[in-house]
């Protein structure tokens, strides 16, 4: 698709000739997630650069077959799976999926917490350590709910991420909860010796930010984190905060990404905006804590204009090659549509161009 006025305005604000820019689908890359006959679809699709041309994909609710040719109705529904991409260009890379087994059937890679389950959020490689954030989700059968509710968050440390995932040494960390209903790990950014972790609250979906030294994060010491509390209060340890921290922006998305673009000297947030029929949008800032611009639409997924739209999970993948920004989103549907329509519920790729730097 070609540029729209919102994208032109955004790119003009970043500098350069915005009229030549585009955001378009990337069907050649879409084939990546359809390469395994046993993995029959999933969402979330967070990515982590593991180095040496290896990319970890963290995937949410997934359909896993036990034999090629099985339909989604015949597959096992797992709460999370992972995959390792070899190569940084998704249109040419290969992908291998992983899950655990329980009683001979596919099971979540990150096991359930009793009646609650884990949905993956962002992760980061810190030296020899891989850190992965997840939300903790419980069932919700109240009227007008989507059938689930966030009940907390947790994080895992993997000490040997260069091995095959089946041999990973996974350790769940002490993850300090908060009274503000903020689920931490919606996006993660490394910057100047700190790890910046963005979180989203429920139900408003405002975005918050904390930071902790990379060395502490690598050791799993998450209690060393400081929350951004606004220009007047700065960064504060959670135990010293009276009231609430200050959101870095409001009305965000439960899934997002933040990256630094050295050409435009801006931090760029990519997220889905809206509910049901959504758009991919971008915010920008000159510092991780903002101030952030309002979201500007850069791409309208075609599924948003189809029947019963349910499009979400927009985010970028800075380690991937093939565009200035490589982004993905997921199109979902009703139970019946998921069972019969294989055109939905696979991550879809979008290529976004930024303006040339004068």
HUKANOR-V286054 format. One record per residue. N is the residue number from 1. SS is DSSP state (H for helix, E for strand, L for the rest). PHI is phi in radians with two decimals (* if undefined). BURIAL is + if it has 9 or more other C-alpha atoms within 8 Angstrom, else -. Layout:
n:ss:phi:burial
N:SS:PHI:BURIAL
N:SS:PHI:BURIAL
//
This chain:
n:ss:phi:burial
1:L:*:-
2:L:-1.51:-
3:L:-1.19:+
4:L:-2.06:-
5:H:-1.01:-
6:H:-1.12:+
7:H:-1.14:+
8:H:-1.05:+
9:H:-1.11:+
10:H:-1.08:+
11:H:-1.18:+
12:H:-1.10:+
13:H:-1.14:-
14:H:-1.32:+
15:L:1.89:+
16:L:1.70:+
17:L:-1.46:+
18:H:-1.37:+
19:H:-1.12:-
20:H:-1.59:-
21:L:-1.55:+
22:L:-2.48:+
23:E:-2.32:+
24:E:-2.55:+
25:E:-1.17:+
26:L:-2.29:+
27:H:-1.10:-
28:H:-1.10:-
29:H:-1.43:+
30:H:-0.99:+
31:H:-1.13:+
32:H:-0.98:+
33:H:-1.41:+
34:H:-1.85:+
35:L:-1.50:-
36:L:-1.96:+
37:L:-1.19:+
38:L:-1.62:+
39:E:-1.58:+
40:E:-1.88:+
41:E:2.17:+
42:E:-3.05:+
43:L:-2.23:+
44:L:1.24:+
45:L:1.00:+
46:E:-1.48:+
47:E:-2.19:+
48:E:-2.38:+
49:E:-1.33:+
50:E:-1.59:+
51:E:1.53:-
52:L:0.97:-
53:L:1.08:+
54:E:-2.03:+
55:E:-2.20:+
56:E:-1.53:+
57:E:-1.88:+
58:E:-1.84:+
59:E:-2.03:+
60:L:-1.53:+
61:L:-0.78:+
62:E:-2.33:+
63:E:-1.70:+
64:E:-2.19:+
65:L:-1.51:+
66:L:-1.77:+
67:L:-2.67:-
68:L:-0.99:-
69:L:1.63:-
70:L:-1.21:+
71:L:-1.43:+
72:L:-1.12:+
73:L:-1.08:-
74:L:-1.56:-
75:L:-1.54:+
76:E:-1.58:+
77:E:-1.63:-
78:E:-1.99:+
79:L:-1.42:+
80:L:-2.84:+
81:E:-2.42:+
82:E:-2.34:+
83:E:-2.61:+
84:E:-2.02:+
85:E:-1.60:+
86:E:-1.90:+
87:L:1.89:+
88:L:-1.64:+
89:E:-1.68:+
90:L:-1.13:+
91:L:-1.35:+
92:L:-2.20:-
93:L:-1.40:+
94:E:-1.97:+
95:E:-2.46:+
96:E:-2.19:-
97:E:-1.68:+
98:E:-2.44:+
99:L:-2.68:+
100:E:-1.67:-
101:E:-2.16:+
102:E:-2.42:-
103:L:0.95:-
104:L:1.41:-
105:E:-2.03:-
106:E:-1.00:+
107:E:-2.46:+
108:L:-1.05:+
109:L:-1.18:+
110:L:-1.72:-
111:L:-1.09:-
112:L:-1.12:+
113:E:-1.77:-
114:L:1.10:-
115:L:-1.38:-
116:E:-1.63:+
117:E:-2.25:+
118:E:-2.01:+
119:E:-1.92:+
120:E:-1.21:+
121:E:-2.08:+
122:E:-1.39:+
123:E:-2.35:+
124:E:-2.73:+
125:E:-1.63:+
126:E:-2.16:+
127:L:1.14:-
128:L:-1.54:-
129:E:-1.90:+
130:E:-1.87:+
131:E:-1.97:+
132:E:-2.21:+
133:E:-1.73:+
134:E:-2.44:+
135:E:-1.59:+
136:E:-1.82:+
137:E:-2.13:+
138:E:-2.09:+
139:E:-1.22:-
140:L:-2.42:+
141:L:-1.87:-
142:L:-1.28:-
143:L:-1.01:-
144:L:1.22:-
145:L:-1.49:-
146:L:-1.53:-
147:L:1.69:-
148:E:-2.63:+
149:E:-2.64:-
150:E:-1.20:+
151:E:-2.12:-
152:E:2.82:+
153:E:-2.57:+
154:E:-2.67:+
155:E:-2.45:+
156:E:-2.23:+
157:E:-1.98:+
158:E:-2.01:+
159:L:-1.53:+
160:L:-2.34:+
161:L:-1.20:+
162:L:-1.41:-
163:L:-1.43:-
164:L:-1.11:-
165:H:-0.94:-
166:H:-1.09:-
167:H:-1.87:-
168:L:-1.10:+
169:L:-1.69:-
170:E:-1.81:-
171:E:-2.20:-
172:E:-1.35:-
173:L:-1.66:+
174:L:-1.23:+
175:L:-1.95:+
176:L:-1.07:-
177:L:-1.40:-
178:L:-2.36:-
179:L:-1.58:-
180:L:-1.78:-
181:L:1.03:-
182:E:-1.70:+
183:E:-1.61:+
184:E:-1.54:+
185:E:2.01:+
186:E:-1.06:+
187:E:-2.70:+
188:E:-2.37:+
189:E:-2.41:+
190:E:-1.69:+
191:E:-2.75:-
192:L:0.92:-
193:L:1.45:-
194:E:-2.03:+
195:E:-1.87:+
196:E:-1.69:+
197:E:-2.11:+
198:E:-1.65:+
199:E:-2.29:+
200:E:-2.10:+
201:E:-1.59:+
202:L:-2.09:+
203:L:-1.77:-
204:L:-1.35:-
205:L:1.18:+
206:L:-1.35:+
207:E:-1.78:+
208:E:-2.12:+
209:E:-2.44:+
210:E:-2.28:+
211:E:-2.42:+
212:E:-2.62:+
213:E:-1.03:+
214:H:-0.98:+
215:H:-1.10:-
216:H:-1.17:+
217:H:-1.09:+
218:H:-1.10:+
219:L:-1.53:-
220:L:1.42:+
221:L:-1.57:+
222:H:-1.30:+
223:H:-1.22:-
224:H:-1.40:+
225:L:-1.26:+
226:E:-2.00:+
227:E:-1.63:+
228:E:-1.36:+
229:L:-2.00:+
230:L:1.84:+
231:L:-1.01:-
232:L:-1.34:-
233:L:-1.93:-
234:L:1.25:-
235:E:-1.67:+
236:E:-2.43:+
237:E:-1.12:+
238:H:-1.00:-
239:H:-1.19:-
240:H:-1.72:-
241:L:-1.52:+
242:L:-1.79:-
243:L:1.47:-
244:L:-2.35:-
245:L:-1.15:+
246:L:-1.74:-
247:L:-1.08:+
248:L:-1.42:+
249:E:-2.78:+
250:L:-1.91:+
251:L:0.94:-
252:L:-1.59:+
253:L:-2.25:+
254:L:-1.18:-
255:L:-2.19:+
256:E:-2.89:+
257:E:-2.54:+
258:E:-2.34:+
259:E:-2.48:+
260:E:-1.78:-
261:E:-1.84:+
262:L:-1.18:-
263:L:-1.23:-
264:L:-1.59:-
265:L:0.99:-
266:E:-2.31:+
267:E:-1.48:+
268:E:-2.15:+
269:E:-1.80:+
270:E:-2.04:+
271:E:-2.73:+
272:E:-1.55:+
273:E:-2.09:+
274:L:1.86:-
275:L:-2.47:-
276:L:1.46:+
277:L:-1.54:+
278:L:-2.06:+
279:E:-2.12:+
280:E:-1.42:+
281:E:-2.37:+
282:E:-2.21:+
283:E:-2.01:+
284:E:-2.35:+
285:E:-2.72:+
286:L:-1.68:+
287:L:-2.42:-
288:L:-0.99:-
289:L:-1.50:+
290:L:1.67:-
291:L:-1.23:+
292:L:-1.69:+
293:L:-1.25:-
294:L:-1.23:-
295:L:-1.16:-
296:E:-2.05:+
297:E:-1.15:+
298:E:-2.08:+
299:E:-2.75:+
300:L:-1.88:+
301:L:-1.02:+
302:H:-1.06:-
303:H:-1.13:+
304:H:-1.20:+
305:H:-1.82:-
306:L:-1.63:-
307:L:-1.26:-
308:L:0.78:-
309:L:-1.17:+
310:L:-2.59:+
311:E:-2.09:+
312:E:-2.81:+
313:E:1.34:+
314:E:-1.12:+
315:E:-2.91:+
316:E:-1.83:+
317:L:-2.34:+
318:L:-1.05:-
319:L:-1.36:-
320:L:-1.48:+
321:E:-1.79:+
322:L:2.22:-
323:L:-2.93:-
324:L:-1.02:+
325:E:-2.30:+
326:E:-1.76:+
327:E:-2.15:+
328:E:-2.35:+
329:E:-2.61:+
330:E:-2.24:+
331:E:-1.86:+
332:L:-1.89:+
333:L:-3.04:+
334:L:-1.14:-
335:H:-1.00:-
336:H:-1.17:-
337:H:-1.17:-
338:H:-1.03:+
339:H:-1.24:+
340:H:-2.03:-
341:L:-1.90:-
342:L:-1.40:-
343:L:-1.41:-
344:L:-1.99:+
345:L:1.24:+
346:L:-2.13:+
347:L:-0.98:+
348:E:-1.97:+
349:E:-1.69:+
350:E:-2.33:+
351:E:-1.83:+
352:E:-2.03:+
353:L:-1.78:+
354:L:-1.85:+
355:L:-1.23:+
356:L:-1.15:-
357:L:-1.51:-
358:L:-1.04:-
//
